[in-house]
Amino acid sequence: MGIGTAAALAGCAGGSVALAQTPRPAAAEPGQDVAIERGQEVQVSGRDLTVRYRDLVSDSRCKPGRQCFVAGDAVVSLVLTEPGRGEHTSVQLHTDRPGPHETTYAGTTVRLADVTATGDRITVHVS
């Protein structure tokens, strides 16, 4: 095998290693708000916990530009995972009554702070 062929193969091998790596989730600092796009997950810094925004389950909130008698409620589905233990749970959090606004899992409280009008991004507070 010539030097050029060996260099080309080495370059290909290096490229395949980079493709095999998965990107790390964004970090969420305890005590702060973090925005999460639908389908995205964040790792809670210093804890064995990730929070994934699965989907907008329902949305009866008053639409922008309309006048409503009640604010309505948006319900989102989250998956909370302890990667080190291989355990997870699914929860639904609400923006308004009657459902829960927050949950505690793996010693961390996750509170739903906001849902965009389109429902494709949420803001949670982790503590």
N, C-alpha and C positions, 0 to 999 in steps of 0.2 A: 504494500500500500504506500502510495506517495505521500509526501508531507502535506500537499494541498488537500488530498482526500482525508487524511487524518484530522486536519484542522477543520474541515467542513463537518465531519462527523462529530467532533468535539463541540462545535458550535450548535449542532442540532441537539446533542445530548443536553447541553446547558439550557437550551430553549424549552425542552420538554419538562425539565425540573421546574422552571418558572410557571409553566402552565398547570402543573400538578398542585401547586400551592393554592389554597383557597384564601380569599381575603378575610381578614379579621373583622368582626363586627365593630361598629362605632362604639365609643365608650360613653357611659353615662356616669357622671360623678354623683355619689350620694349627697342629698341635700339640694340638688339642682334639678331644673326642668330640662328635658331633652325631647327634641322633635324626632318622630319616627315615621317614615313613609310606609304605606301599606306593603307588606311582604318583607320589610326590613327588620333586623333585630339589632339590639344594642347590648353590650356587655356592661354590667354594673361594676365599676372599678373597685378592686379590692375584695370582691365577693364572687362566689361561684354561682353566678346568676346571669341569665340572658333574658331579655324581654323582646318578644316578637309581636308586631302588630299584624295579626292575621287578616282581619276584615272588618268592614262596617256592617254590622248585623241589621240594624234598622235606624231610620232617621225621620223623626216626626217634628224636627225643629222648624221654627218659622223661617221661611226662605228670605234671603236678602231682598229688600225693597218692598216687603209685604208688612202689613200690620196684623198682629195676632194677639189674641187674648191670653195665650199661654206661650211660654218659650219653647215648649216641646222637649224631646229627649232624643239623644243619639246614643246608640249602644254599639260598643266595639268589642271585638273578640281578641284576646291576647293569649299567647302561650308563654308561660314562665318555665324556664329550664335550668336545672342544676347540671351543667355538663359533666362535672367531676363525679357525680353520683349516678348520672344517667337517668335522672327522674325529671318529670315535667307535669304541669297541670295547665288546663285551659280555663280561662275566666272571661266573664263578660262584665264590662264596666259601663256605667251610665253617666251622662252629663247632667241629668236632672233626676228628680224623684220618679219612681219609687225605688229604683235599683241602687246597688252599691256604687260609690264613686271610687273606692279603693279596695285593695286586697293586700294581704301580707303572705309572703311565701319565702322560705329559706331565710327568715329573719330580716327581710327587706319589705318595706311598704311601698306599693306602687299605686299612685293616685292619678286618675285621669284629670288633666288640667284643661285640655282644649281639643276640639275636633274641627278641622277646617270645614268650610261650607260644602266642599265637594266630598269630604270624607276620605281623601287620599293621604292625609297626614294628621297625626295626633301629637299632642304634647303630654308627656307624663312627668310626674315628679316622683323621684325615687329617694327613699330615706331609710 
